[in-house]
């Protein structure tokens, strides 16, 4: 049992570290948008994508460790931390609870930062569209669907030369 708990604690620490790196990258992305560092922004998006992949693997590992502890405690494999923590040996309860709490807090901060970045990037895109609208007469107004995607978006079928003449 002790080995399973040590593995779970290590997996939780690793997951927390990877989420911290994701938050840092989102912070960098926000700074790059604010300071209009477009070249760096493209590289940052690539690093964000890579970090999300790393995080997916880290999370799978933690979930596996969580299932192992649940089995060792004779709980269902899909037992949540709320069900697991009270069943852990006393000396592990505060540690696991703290790691889970920190991870949940970090996830909320990540969601907030990602929403902020999405809003910033949307505003930049809308600004660019307004700047380009005079060069593409007849372009349609922007209507968004439930997923936030522009409906009927796209450039008109006329060439720029035709639009100017």
Secondary structure, DSSP 8 states (H G I E B T S, - for coil): -HHHHHHHHHHHHHHHHHHHHHHHHHHHHHHHHHTT-HHHHHHHHHHHHHHHHHHHHHHHHHHHHHHHHHHHTT--TT--HHHHHTTS-HHHHHHHHHHHHHHHHHHHHHHHHHHHHHHHHHHHHHHHHHHHHTTSTT----EE-TTS-EET-S--SS-HHHHH-
